[in-house]
Amino acid sequence: MSASKSGHLNFHIFCALSFFSFGTAMMDYFLVYPSRALVGNEEFVAYHALLEAAILPVSVVPFFIITIQNVFLFWSRPENIEKGLVVVSLVFLLLDWASSIFFQIPMNLQLNEGKNMALIQEVIDSNWGRVFFESTQAFFVLIMMVKAE
């Protein structure tokens, strides 16, 4: 399938935002999540609110954009990229969304009420699925980039 100029632009932005999103997610998971344990009980609610507000524009919005862009790749993508790679990428994005919506977001909303070390640890422990989904999606984006040349 040949892509128009706008299709190529979408593909390049998709690749760049995929790696940006992957990086912000890994910082969140491996730096921000554990830092919650270090914050005192008095400061926790304000700290958690700051994190939750900051994560939306920095991580969630780009992740939403790459999900939409991934869908557009079904119709317009560089011709060396098989539809199967686009499908796999989208599947891992959707699995990540499902994990976020059904597991991570509800637990994080509970943390709005105050510091709970058991819940903080549960958020960290249950997040390995998202680490796998996002790492796998980024790997398939890398494959697409190589094939696009």
N, C-alpha and C positions, 0 to 999 in steps of 0.2 A: 504494500500500500504506500503510495507516495503521499507526502504531507505538503501542505501549502506552507508559505512562509509563516503564517500565523500558527500552523501546526508545529513547525519546527521551533518557533519561539515558545509555544506552550510546553513542548518537550524539554527545552533547556531550562525554563523556569521551574518546571516540575522537578527536574533533577536537582537543581540548586536548592529549592525549597525542601525537597525530601531530605537532603543532607543537613540543612539548617534545622529542620524539625527533629531529625534524629539526634543531633547534637544537643538541642535544648532539652529534649526528653531525657537523655542520659544524664545531663547536669541535674535535672529535677530529681531523677530517681536515685542517683548515687551521691549527690551532694545535699540537695535541699531536703529530701525526705529524712535522711539521718539527722540533719541539723535540728529537726523539731525536738529531738530528745534532749538537746543541750539547752533549750530555752526554758526559763523558769515558768512556774505555774502562773504567776502574776502577768507575765508578758505574753504568754502563749496565744491567747485569743487574738490580740493585736498582730502578733507575728504571723499567725496562720492566715488572718484576713489579708495582710499584705501579700503573702505568697499567692493566695488564691486570686487576688485581683491582678497580680503581675503575670500569672501564668496564661491568662486568656489571650492577651495580644501577642505575647512572645512565643507561645507554644501551640495553643489550641487553634487560633485563627490560621496560622500556616498549615497546621495539620488538616484542617477543614478544606483549605484551598487545594492542597495536593490530592485530597480525596476526589474533589470535583475535577481537577485536571486529569487525574488518572482515568476517569470516565471518558473524558474527551479524547484520550489516546486510543480508544476503540475505533474512532472514526478518522483520526488524523494523527499519524505517527510516522517517524522515519521508516522507510520501506524495509530495512534490515531487521526491524524489531517485530517478532512474531506476536500475534494476539495472545498466545498463551502466557507470555511474560507479563503482559498488561493485566491479564486475569489474575495471575498469582500475586502481583503487586496489590491489586485491588482487594483480593481476598484477605491478605494480611492487614491492610488498612482497616477493613471492616471488622475483622476479629479484634483489632486493637480498640476500635470504637465500642464494640460490644463489651469488652472487658472494662473499659473506662466507665461506660454508662451503667452497667449492672453490678460492678464490684467497687472500683476505685472511687468514683464520685460519691456514692452513698457513704462510704467510710469517711471520706474527707469532709463531707457535710456534717457528720457526727462530731468531727474535731472542731467545728465552729463553736461547740458548747464548752470546750475546755480541753486541757491536756489530759490524755489518757495513754499511758505508756504501752499498755497491751494493744490498743487500737493502732497506735503508731507503728508498732512492730508488725501487726497484721497487714497494714497498708504496705509496708516494705516487703514482707514475705510473700504476699499475694501478687506482687507486681512483676514477678519473673516472667509471667506470660506475656505481658506487654513488652518487656525487654526483648524477648524472643521474637515477637511479632514485628516490632519496629526494626530490629537488627536484620531479620530476614527480608523485610520489605526494602531496606536500604541496600542489601546485597543484590537483590533483583534489579534495583535501579542502576546499580553499578554495571551489572550485566547488560542492561539496555543501553547504557552509555557507550560501552565497548562495542556493542553490535551496531550502534548508530553511525559509527565512523566509516 
